[in-house]
């Protein structure tokens, strides 16, 4: 799932340009495998490797041209 974060000039930022204040990388991530992973995805560990069934979600860095079918949107609160 695309979460709207990418690495720009060595710093992870949201697509809005704000630096990430919250991060939940999987162990060993971000690792920039082959020097080509500059976008972030979120996945549920139980989908990839079933564990204790709690379904925690983690982040992973991926290539920006990877096709992802789901994404997260931010809803602006009305004042």
C-alpha positions in Angstrom: 0.0 0.0 0.0 1.4 3.4 -1.1 1.6 5.7 2.0 2.8 8.9 0.2 6.4 9.0 1.5 9.6 9.1 -0.4 13.2 9.9 0.0 14.3 13.2 -1.4 18.0 14.3 -1.1 18.6 11.6 1.5 15.6 12.6 3.7 12.3 10.8 4.0 9.4 13.2 3.5 5.7 13.0 2.8 4.5 14.1 -0.7 3.5 17.4 1.0 7.2 18.1 1.6 7.0 17.6 5.4 9.7 15.5 7.0 8.4 12.3 8.6 7.9 12.7 12.3 6.3 9.2 12.7 8.0 6.2 11.2 7.3 2.5 11.5 9.9 0.7 9.4 10.2 -3.0 9.4 13.4 -4.4 10.9 16.3 -3.7 8.6 14.4 -1.1 6.6 14.8 1.3 4.9 17.7 -0.5 3.2 17.7 1.1 -0.2 18.3 -2.2 -1.9 20.5 -1.8 -5.0 20.3 2.0 -4.5 16.9 2.1 -6.1 14.4 2.2 -3.3 13.2 5.8 -2.6 9.4 5.3 -2.0 7.6 3.7 0.9 4.9 1.2 1.2 3.0 -0.2 4.2 2.2 -3.9 4.5 0.8 -6.2 7.1 3.4 -8.7 8.3 0.7 -11.5 8.7 0.0 -11.3 4.9 3.7 -11.9 4.1 4.7 -14.3 6.9 1.9 -15.3 9.3 3.1 -14.6 12.9 1.0 -14.3 16.1 -2.1 -13.0 14.2 -2.0 -9.5 15.5 -1.6 -8.1 12.0 0.9 -5.3 12.8 1.6 -3.0 9.8 5.2 -2.0 8.9 6.9 0.1 6.3 9.3 -1.0 3.6 11.2 1.1 1.1 10.6 0.1 -2.6 11.3 1.4 -6.1 9.1 4.3 -7.0 8.0 2.6 -10.2 6.5 -0.4 -8.4 2.8 -0.8 -9.1 0.8 -0.6 -5.9 -3.0 -1.0 -6.1 -3.9 0.7 -2.8 -3.0 4.0 -1.2 -3.6 6.1 2.0 -5.3 9.5 1.8 -5.2 12.3 4.4 -8.6 13.8 5.2 -8.4 17.5 6.0 -10.4 18.4 9.1 -13.0 21.2 8.7 -12.7 24.1 11.1 
